[in-house]
Amino acid sequence: MGLFFKKKKDPYEDMDLDLNENNFGKASDRIIMERMTYDDTHAKELLDSLKNGSPLVLNFDGMNLQQADKYMAFFQGAAAALDGRAVRINESTFLYARKEEFLDGSLKEFVDGLPKEN
């Protein structure tokens, strides 16, 4: 009996999931910029935004060294787990994004357009 039945078609089989297409606009248009405070709940909210495709520009200037190290390691690990990376903008500011957000080149343009430190 099983030989003559048609295989059921998977409804997700024909979906176009090409991540190179910009279905959400330029990555640089979705950047979230924050001056970090010592707040684990807010850090988790930012992590959720990162996982959902919003690049983060985080400034750790107002934190003590131990707090800043904790959050930098947290976001560095999160970016790495998402197959992304961190880019140092200056001594206390970093850009964190998934690999997909770097593909359109707008994040590189964003970083290159920032004023340089002396």
N, C-alpha and C positions, 0 to 999 in steps of 0.2 A: 504494500500500500504506500509506503513512504517514497517509493521511487518516482511516482507520478504527480506528487504534490509540488507546487511551485514554492520556491524559497521565499519567505517573507522578506520584503525589502526593508532595510534599516532606514528609518526616516532621517537619520543624521548623516548617512553616507554621502549624500550629495551637497552637504552644506559647505560653503566656501569659508574656510577658517584661515585664510592667508593673513598672517600677522604683518606682512610687509605693506599691505594696503592700509592707508590711513583712514580707517573708519571713524576715528575719534579726533581728527584734526592733528595739528602738529603737537609733538610732545612738549615743546616749550610753552605752549598755550595752557598746559595743564599743571604747570609747576606750582607747588605749594611752598611758600617761603615762611619760615618760622624762626623766631629766636627762642631757643630751647630753655625750658625751666625744668626744675626737678619735679616731674609729674609723670609717674608710670602710666596712668590712665590715658593721658594725652599722647604719650609715646606710642601706646598701642593703637590709638586712633590714627596716628600718622602712619604706622606700619600697615594698617588696613588700607589706607589711601595708596601707599606704595604698592601693595599687592594688587590693587585695582587699576594700576596704570598711571598714577600721578607721581611724577618725579618730585623729590623733596630737596629743597635747599635749606639746610639747617645751620644756624649759627649757634655755637656753643660758648660764646664770649662771656655771658653773664653767669656761668657756672664755675664752681671750683674744679680743680684739676681731676679729682676723683670722680665727681659726678659726670663731667664731660667725657672722661675715658669710658665710663660705663655706657653712656648713650652712644658714643661713637662706635664702640665695639658691637653694641646691639644692632645699630642700623647697618654697619658694615657686614655683620653676619647675615642679617635679613636680606640685604642686596645680593650677597653671594649665594644664599639659598634660593633666590629667585633668578639665578643665572645672570645677575646684573653686576653693577660695580659702583664704587664710590669715586668721585673726582674731587680732589682738593681745590677749592677756589682760592682760599687764603689760609692763614694760620688757624683760624677758628671756624671756618665755614666750609661745608662740604655739600656736594650734590650726590644724591643717592637715586638710582633708577634701575629698573629692570633692563635686560638686554633689548627688548622690543622697543623701548623708548629711545634708544640710541640709534636705531636703524634709519630714521628719517633725516638725521644730521642736524636737526634743529637744536638739540641740546649742546652740540659742539659749537654751533653758531652763538648760542646764548652765553656759554662760558667764554668764548673768544671775544665777545662783545663787552665783557665786564672790564672795568678799569683795573689796570695792573698795579700791584703793590710796588712800592719803591724800596 
